[in-house]
Amino acid sequence: MVLFESRNLSYKRYFKSRISLGVAIVIIDIFVAAGRLQYFSYI
């Protein structure tokens, strides 16, 4: 039972890190897209 609990905790931590990584990638993608739009609007 204790082993299962610790495994569950590690899964939660894993999912949290995955979600934060996904959010960071999306934010970077938005910044890159905005930068491209500004770059093209200058031309």
C-alpha positions in Angstrom: 0.0 0.0 0.0 2.8 2.4 0.9 4.6 1.5 -2.4 1.4 2.3 -4.3 1.0 5.6 -2.6 4.6 6.7 -3.4 4.2 5.5 -7.0 1.0 7.6 -7.2 2.8 10.6 -5.9 5.6 10.2 -8.5 2.9 9.9 -11.3 1.3 13.2 -10.1 4.7 14.9 -10.0 5.4 13.5 -13.5 2.1 14.8 -14.9 2.6 18.2 -13.3 6.1 18.5 -14.9 4.7 17.4 -18.2 1.9 19.9 -18.1 4.2 22.8 -17.1 6.5 21.8 -20.0 3.6 21.8 -22.4 2.5 25.2 -21.2 6.0 26.6 -21.6 6.2 25.2 -25.2 2.8 26.8 -26.0 3.9 30.2 -24.6 7.2 30.0 -26.5 5.3 29.1 -29.7 3.0 32.1 -29.2 6.0 34.5 -28.8 7.6 33.0 -31.9 4.4 33.4 -33.9 4.0 37.0 -32.6 7.6 37.8 -33.5 7.1 36.4 -37.0 3.9 38.4 -37.5 5.7 41.6 -36.5 8.7 40.7 -38.7 6.4 40.2 -41.7 4.4 43.4 -41.0 7.7 45.4 -41.1 8.3 44.2 -44.7 
